[in-house]
């Protein structure tokens, strides 16, 4: 029985075996040949996927410096351009949604809080501005009405007629007498 073994070995930059492929040819001596192929792959330390080619590796994470990155799990901070593994990657939901590192996420959140405070301040200032404009319009309207009344008085347009000047005091006097009579006729209690 004879065996012929061929082995192909791909190593990562650290020198560890990344992918081992072997072929074993066995002859039993009676003319029967048997070919067996085996393959084993290393795993990406970031996402635990099997990596068979050296070109799939992208180095280590710039944030934790412990986990490796492959083409499947590699992402980049869209603010500071650090290489991030899947564990160190954070997301920021604000428009637009971005993948960021922890430091940039904290800075973006602080910036968003400041922008929210600024927009609230601007809304409050707009509210005060509208209130002041409303007050100014109301005062202008009252001033115009008073000016119109003074102008009418100066021109004599709002004088009451002689009939109205006589009838109004008579009406008030009749009402006052009626009340006196009404209260006077009430029985004493």
C-alpha positions in Angstrom: 0.0 0.0 0.0 1.4 3.3 -1.0 0.3 6.8 -0.1 1.1 10.1 -1.8 0.2 13.2 0.1 0.2 16.7 -1.3 -0.4 19.6 1.0 -1.0 23.3 0.3 -0.6 25.7 3.1 -1.6 29.4 3.3 -0.2 31.3 6.2 -1.5 34.6 7.6 0.9 37.6 8.2 1.6 36.3 11.8 2.8 33.0 10.4 -0.2 30.8 11.6 -1.8 28.4 9.2 -4.7 30.0 7.6 -5.9 27.4 5.1 -4.6 23.9 4.7 -5.6 21.9 1.7 -4.3 18.3 1.2 -4.8 15.5 -1.3 -4.1 11.9 -0.4 -3.6 9.4 -3.2 -3.7 5.8 -1.9 -2.8 2.7 -3.9 -3.9 -0.7 -2.3 -1.4 -2.6 -4.5 -4.1 -4.3 -6.6 -4.6 -1.4 -9.1 -7.3 0.4 -7.1 -6.5 4.1 -6.5 -8.4 6.2 -4.0 -8.1 10.0 -4.0 -9.1 11.9 -0.8 -9.1 15.7 -0.6 -9.3 17.5 2.7 -9.5 21.2 3.4 -9.4 23.1 6.7 -9.7 26.8 7.1 -8.8 29.3 9.8 -11.4 31.6 11.3 -11.6 35.3 11.3 -11.3 36.4 15.0 -13.8 39.2 14.4 -16.7 37.4 12.9 -15.7 33.7 13.3 -16.3 33.0 9.5 -13.9 30.6 7.8 -11.2 32.4 5.8 -9.6 30.4 3.1 -7.7 33.0 1.2 -5.1 35.5 2.4 -6.7 38.2 0.3 -9.8 38.0 2.5 -7.9 39.3 5.6 -7.9 43.0 6.2 -5.7 43.3 9.3 -6.7 44.0 13.0 -9.2 46.4 14.3 -7.8 49.8 15.0 -10.0 50.2 18.1 -9.5 47.1 20.1 -6.3 45.9 18.4 -7.1 42.3 19.3 -9.7 41.0 16.8 -8.9 40.6 13.1 -11.1 41.9 10.3 -12.0 40.1 7.1 -13.9 41.3 4.0 -17.2 40.2 5.6 -16.9 42.0 9.0 -14.7 44.9 8.1 -16.3 48.3 8.5 -14.8 51.8 8.7 -15.7 54.7 11.0 -17.3 57.2 8.7 -16.0 60.1 10.8 -12.4 59.3 11.6 -11.8 56.4 9.0 -10.6 53.8 11.6 -10.8 50.2 10.7 -13.4 48.5 12.9 -14.4 44.9 13.6 -18.0 43.9 14.0 -17.8 44.0 17.8 -16.3 47.5 18.0 -18.6 49.0 15.4 -21.3 51.3 16.7 -24.2 52.9 14.9 -25.4 56.5 14.9 -29.1 56.9 13.9 -29.1 60.6 13.2 -29.6 61.6 9.6 -27.8 60.0 7.8 -27.3 56.8 9.7 -23.6 56.0 9.9 -21.3 53.3 11.3 -18.9 54.9 13.8 -16.4 54.1 16.6 -17.3 54.7 20.3 -15.4 58.0 20.5 -17.0 59.4 17.4 -20.5 58.2 18.5 -20.1 60.1 21.8 -19.0 63.2 19.9 -21.9 62.9 17.5 -24.4 62.5 20.4 -23.0 65.6 22.1 -23.3 67.5 18.9 -26.9 66.3 18.4 -27.8 67.5 21.9 -26.3 70.9 21.2 -28.2 71.1 17.9 -31.5 70.2 19.7 -30.8 72.9 22.3 -30.1 75.4 19.6 -33.3 74.5 17.7 -35.3 74.8 20.9 -33.8 78.2 21.6 -34.6 79.3 18.1 -38.2 78.1 18.5 -38.6 80.0 21.7 -37.2 83.2 20.1 -39.6 82.8 17.2 -42.5 82.4 19.7 -41.4 85.6 21.5 -41.0 87.4 18.2 -44.5 86.4 17.1 -46.0 87.5 20.5 -44.3 90.9 20.2 -45.5 91.3 16.6 -49.0 90.5 17.7 -48.8 93.0 20.6 -47.5 95.6 18.2 -50.3 95.0 15.7 -52.9 95.2 18.5 -51.5 98.5 19.8 -51.4 99.9 16.3 -55.0 98.9 15.8 -56.0 100.6 19.0 -54.0 103.7 18.2 -55.7 103.9 14.8 -59.1 103.6 16.3 -58.4 106.3 18.9 -57.0 108.6 16.1 -60.2 108.0 14.1 -62.4 108.9 17.1 -60.4 112.0 17.8 -60.5 113.0 14.2 -64.3 112.4 14.1 -64.7 114.5 17.3 -62.7 117.3 15.9 -64.8 117.3 12.7 -68.0 117.0 14.7 -69.0 113.7 13.1 -69.8 111.9 16.3 -72.1 114.5 17.9 -75.5 113.2 19.1 -78.6 114.7 17.7 -80.8 116.9 19.9 -83.4 114.2 20.1 -80.9 111.6 21.3 -79.4 114.1 23.8 -82.9 114.6 25.3 -84.2 111.0 25.1 -81.2 109.3 26.8 -81.4 111.2 30.1 -85.2 110.7 30.2 -84.7 107.0 29.7 -82.2 106.8 32.5 -84.4 108.8 34.8 -87.4 106.6 34.0 -85.4 103.5 34.8 -84.1 104.9 38.1 -87.7 105.9 39.1 -88.9 102.5 38.2 -86.2 100.9 40.4 -87.1 103.2 43.4 -90.7 102.3 43.1 -89.9 98.6 42.7 -87.7 98.5 45.8 -90.0 100.8 47.8 -93.0 98.5 47.3 -91.2 95.6 48.6 -92.4 94.4 52.1 -90.0 94.9 54.9 -88.6 91.8 56.3 
